[in-house]
Amino acid sequence: MSHSTDAWVLHRGEGPNAGRTELVREQFEFSDISNEECLVRPLYGCWEGNMSHALERKPVDIAAQRGEDRVVFGNAGVVEIIECGANVTTVKKGDIAILFCNGLWDQYGYPERIFAYDAPGTIGVCAKTTKMHQKQLIPVPKNTKYGLERWAAFSLRYPTAWSNWRLAIGTLRLQLNETELPTPTVWGWGGGVSLAELHLARLQGCNATQISSRDERLKVARDLGITAHDRTAIRALNYDEKRYRSDAEYKEKYLEAERTFLGWVNDETDGQGVNIFIDYIGTPVLRATLKALARQSVIATAGWKDGMYLKFLRALECINRHQHINTHYARYTEGVQAVAFAEANEWLPHADDYVYSFDEIPKCGHDYDANKFVFFPVFKVND
Ligand SMILES: NC(=O)c1ccc[n+]([C@@H]2O[C@H](COP(=O)([O-])OP(=O)(O)OC[C@H]3O[C@@H](n4cnc5c(N)ncnc54)[C@H](OP(=O)(O)O)[C@@H]3O)[C@@H](O)[C@H]2O)c1
């Protein structure tokens, strides 16, 4: 039996330079579930950076890359299980589950492709009905203390943070143990994933600091016990090697911002530097971030919001024993651990106050692109 659903659909572009596109609301057909899959009814979704990348068709046209003409994206959310294939053991009919967006995984379970992004044949939560593999579903704890909007906001960014943090803190601890460094300092650039990771660091006894340019975001961080710095004071900290070499005025402003930033670091770390720096931004902040690091420290990321080509001096990174951690989402066992930890420790976000309707999904994306959101822009798909 095949299925047909109401969905927001992204169409493949014409040619290699097709440019930005918009979602189209139409019927979307898909084949019946296999023994390992479940038919699901999305309840909430959360807008994510990758959805905007897909609409921009940057760095790739995901429909063309998947070899498909039409794609339904949406890889963060909460769903209700309607029907299970014969071999499904992770969830049961009637369960509520988070979408775990590992789309295609290697022999150890680590993601190679992301569900409803670059994994072919996957259908995201911007549809009234869809299907998911049993390893793409983690049950929300029975009688959870938290709202489903919060779990929707959790489902992509928090497992990403969990997996990245495990490696970051584990690597730091291989170099400096708890006696040598009882309270690591952890700083972060970026948005929701950084907030998740800094909150986790805080819950595990580290001193955490987030840098952000918006009052609402600074407040959210402070309410979680995270120190927050206003990035508007260092807007010029936006490194561009070409301009740095050719534009004296730009260089002067950049250096002033870098000095201010390193002054914050110096004051808050007693001149020791940051032990773990979480950087989801990339090129424009790398130079300053490396200067902010302590010896035997870690720079950790799973994102490249503002530039993915990085240049650094390998000799200095080696001599200072800076460890560069790179991860991509998480494997299923890490997702299960993250959900259990979240329920026990309230390690999950509050969705932004305004919840978009299904009709408003394109508006949700435009607001995200215009930076009109706090951290977690959630939309409702079904009641
Ligand atoms: N590989 C994975 O598994 C994975 C998973 C999740 C996300 N990601 C990627 O990771 C990146 C971050 O995602 P997110 O969801 O945490 O981000 P987000 O919530 O969308 O927020 C990004 C924030 O970064 C800050 N920012 C932007 N440009 C900056 C710059 N030049 N310097 C300093 N701060 C800057 C801005 O905050 P302020 O304006 O407040 O400063 C911005 O709102 C995205 O590219 C996303 O696609 C990857």
The ligand as an SDF file (V2000), in Angstrom:
LIG
                    3D

 48 52  0  0  0  0  0  0  0  0999 V2000
   26.9000   18.4810   11.8550 N   0  0  0  0  0  0  0  0  0  0  0  0
   25.8580   18.4290   12.6580 C   0  0  0  0  0  0  0  0  0  0  0  0
   25.4870   17.3790   13.1340 O   0  0  0  0  0  0  0  0  0  0  0  0
   25.1240   19.6810   13.0040 C   0  0  0  0  0  0  0  0  0  0  0  0
   24.0410   19.6430   13.8860 C   0  0  0  0  0  0  0  0  0  0  0  0
   23.4090   20.8310   14.2430 C   0  0  0  0  0  0  0  0  0  0  0  0
   23.8330   22.0310   13.6870 C   0  0  0  0  0  0  0  0  0  0  0  0
   24.8630   22.0390   12.8070 N   0  0  0  0  0  0  0  0  0  0  0  0
   25.3320   23.2920   12.2140 C   0  0  0  0  0  0  0  0  0  0  0  0
   25.9580   24.0590   13.2340 O   0  0  0  0  0  0  0  0  0  0  0  0
   25.7870   25.4490   12.9740 C   0  0  0  0  0  0  0  0  0  0  0  0
   25.1930   26.0970   14.2250 C   0  0  0  0  0  0  0  0  0  0  0  0
   23.9000   25.5720   14.4210 O   0  0  0  0  0  0  0  0  0  0  0  0
   22.9470   26.1200   15.5800 P   0  0  0  0  0  0  0  0  0  0  0  0
   21.6550   25.4370   15.3730 O   0  0  0  0  0  0  0  0  0  0  0  0
   23.5970   26.0440   16.8910 O   0  0  0  0  0  0  0  0  0  0  0  0
   22.8860   27.6550   15.1830 O   0  0  0  0  0  0  0  0  0  0  0  0
   21.7230   28.7190   15.3370 P   0  0  0  0  0  0  0  0  0  0  0  0
   20.9080   28.3990   16.5490 O   0  0  0  0  0  0  0  0  0  0  0  0
   21.0830   28.8760   14.0500 O   0  0  0  0  0  0  0  0  0  0  0  0
   22.5390   30.0340   15.6800 O   0  0  0  0  0  0  0  0  0  0  0  0
   23.6650   30.4900   15.0220 C   0  0  0  0  0  0  0  0  0  0  0  0
   24.1200   31.7410   15.7810 C   0  0  0  0  0  0  0  0  0  0  0  0
   25.5120   31.9030   15.6140 O   0  0  0  0  0  0  0  0  0  0  0  0
   25.8410   33.2560   15.8550 C   0  0  0  0  0  0  0  0  0  0  0  0
   26.7220   33.7350   14.7900 N   0  0  0  0  0  0  0  0  0  0  0  0
   26.4520   33.7630   13.4610 C   0  0  0  0  0  0  0  0  0  0  0  0
   27.5120   34.2710   12.7880 N   0  0  0  0  0  0  0  0  0  0  0  0
   28.4530   34.5550   13.7180 C   0  0  0  0  0  0  0  0  0  0  0  0
   29.7580   35.0910   13.6410 C   0  0  0  0  0  0  0  0  0  0  0  0
   30.3090   35.4540   12.4850 N   0  0  0  0  0  0  0  0  0  0  0  0
   30.4540   35.2230   14.7780 N   0  0  0  0  0  0  0  0  0  0  0  0
   29.9190   34.8620   15.9590 C   0  0  0  0  0  0  0  0  0  0  0  0
   28.6710   34.3550   16.1020 N   0  0  0  0  0  0  0  0  0  0  0  0
   27.9520   34.2030   14.9850 C   0  0  0  0  0  0  0  0  0  0  0  0
   24.5450   34.0410   15.8490 C   0  0  0  0  0  0  0  0  0  0  0  0
   24.1860   34.2980   17.1950 O   0  0  0  0  0  0  0  0  0  0  0  0
   24.1820   35.7760   17.8110 P   0  0  0  0  0  0  0  0  0  0  0  0
   23.6380   36.6720   16.7460 O   0  0  0  0  0  0  0  0  0  0  0  0
   23.3420   35.6580   19.0110 O   0  0  0  0  0  0  0  0  0  0  0  0
   25.6010   36.0930   18.1370 O   0  0  0  0  0  0  0  0  0  0  0  0
   23.5760   33.0230   15.2600 C   0  0  0  0  0  0  0  0  0  0  0  0
   22.2590   33.2410   15.5980 O   0  0  0  0  0  0  0  0  0  0  0  0
   24.8870   25.5440   11.7400 C   0  0  0  0  0  0  0  0  0  0  0  0
   25.6840   25.7550   10.6050 O   0  0  0  0  0  0  0  0  0  0  0  0
   24.2290   24.1730   11.6760 C   0  0  0  0  0  0  0  0  0  0  0  0
   23.8380   23.8330   10.3670 O   0  0  0  0  0  0  0  0  0  0  0  0
   25.5210   20.8960   12.4690 C   0  0  0  0  0  0  0  0  0  0  0  0
  1  2  1  0
  2  3  2  0
  2  4  1  0
  4  5  1  0
  4 48  2  0
  5  6  2  0
  6  7  1  0
  7  8  2  0
  8  9  1  0
  8 48  1  0
  9 10  1  0
  9 46  1  0
 10 11  1  0
 11 12  1  0
 11 44  1  0
 12 13  1  0
 13 14  1  0
 14 15  2  0
 14 16  1  0
 14 17  1  0
 17 18  1  0
 18 19  2  0
 18 20  1  0
 18 21  1  0
 21 22  1  0
 22 23  1  0
 23 24  1  0
 23 42  1  0
 24 25  1  0
 25 26  1  0
 25 36  1  0
 26 27  1  0
 26 35  1  0
 27 28  2  0
 28 29  1  0
 29 30  1  0
 29 35  2  0
 30 31  1  0
 30 32  2  0
 32 33  1  0
 33 34  2  0
 34 35  1  0
 36 37  1  0
 36 42  1  0
 37 38  1  0
 38 39  2  0
 38 40  1  0
 38 41  1  0
 42 43  1  0
 44 45  1  0
 44 46  1  0
 46 47  1  0
M  CHG  2   8   1  16  -1
M  END
$$$$
